[in-house]
């Protein structure tokens, strides 16, 4: 597919009632992003599933004008724009069907870092919760200085996690529920500015978007999707942290929860996650690294050239896909290569025995 202009990348994400999944389907149907905006209303309305309402939105060229102004803003402020068809689009996002079609990032962090952990929790953090954040993050930082920590820059556990990461010299990313013209809450601005030098800020909202409630619910999929696992430190029986945990589970990502006393209001959500097997119990950094197998990881050995000549055509296709994506699930391999799961499971097992691929929790495969 030809290179997509930045203006069109931005415009695609601005069309009302067209979510990230539908946007991908439109690009696939038309063959390019530009073709979507060039199609007249009379043709759009005839496409199954679009109808007159969506056709009207898609054919509205004003979104291109808004996108052009946004392009000027991101270029002027050195904000990186990632599009789902770009080569540098984070590989973890490629495993999530509803990851942002277009998002914006400012900072110094590699979004494909080998180890990324999200930490979320209640805005009403207790002193115990803040201490646990610092203790767990500090222990992980000591053993894994390349770890990147992600949270939402909100009150409570979020900001405690960011500050703990900064204090222990880890890079940390804040996922915003608004555009870059705003920092919410404003009292966290100084921390956010430090994060730009030691991590970064990420959002899928254009610069002028205000911090509205639904935006924060939407951004939770980014917190869950960009990381290897999500840790819930404190949460009531309802709240955004539990939404993030549910999304992470839907992505086949590991979820951890710090347990608390049965009568503790701000541990009720964590205890419930553990009780329903929606999260693994995490009392220390060791619990996290053990389940994620971080402590047993060794530098990957280069695959001997002789092994390539021993691979059959199917194995070569599987190996090339895993190597290009960085990490894929068995379901993704099935869909992409059209290999029946019964045959694929056997093939992957043989490749694992020969050291060509490695299997990780959640049926994730890496080369």
Secondary structure as UniProt FT lines:
FT   HELIX           6..12
FT   TURN            13..14
FT   TURN            16..17
FT   HELIX           20..30
FT   HELIX           33..38
FT   HELIX           41..44
FT   TURN            45..46
FT   TURN            48..50
FT   HELIX           51..58
FT   HELIX           62..76
FT   TURN            77..78
FT   STRAND          80..83
FT   TURN            84..85
FT   TURN            87..88
FT   TURN            91..92
FT   HELIX           93..95
FT   TURN            97..98
FT   STRAND          102..107
FT   TURN            111..112
FT   STRAND          116..120
FT   HELIX           127..143
FT   TURN            145..146
FT   STRAND          148..151
FT   TURN            155..156
FT   HELIX           157..167
FT   TURN            168..169
FT   STRAND          171..175
FT   TURN            180..181
FT   HELIX           186..188
FT   HELIX           189..197
FT   STRAND          199..203
FT   TURN            207..208
FT   HELIX           213..225
FT   STRAND          229..232
FT   HELIX           240..250
FT   TURN            251..252
FT   STRAND          254..257
FT   TURN            262..263
FT   HELIX           265..267
FT   HELIX           268..275
FT   TURN            276..277
FT   STRAND          280..281
FT   HELIX           285..292
FT   HELIX           294..296
FT   HELIX           305..310
FT   HELIX           313..325
FT   STRAND          328..329
FT   HELIX           330..337
FT   HELIX           341..353
FT   TURN            354..355
FT   STRAND          358..360
FT   TURN            361..363
FT   STRAND          364..366
//
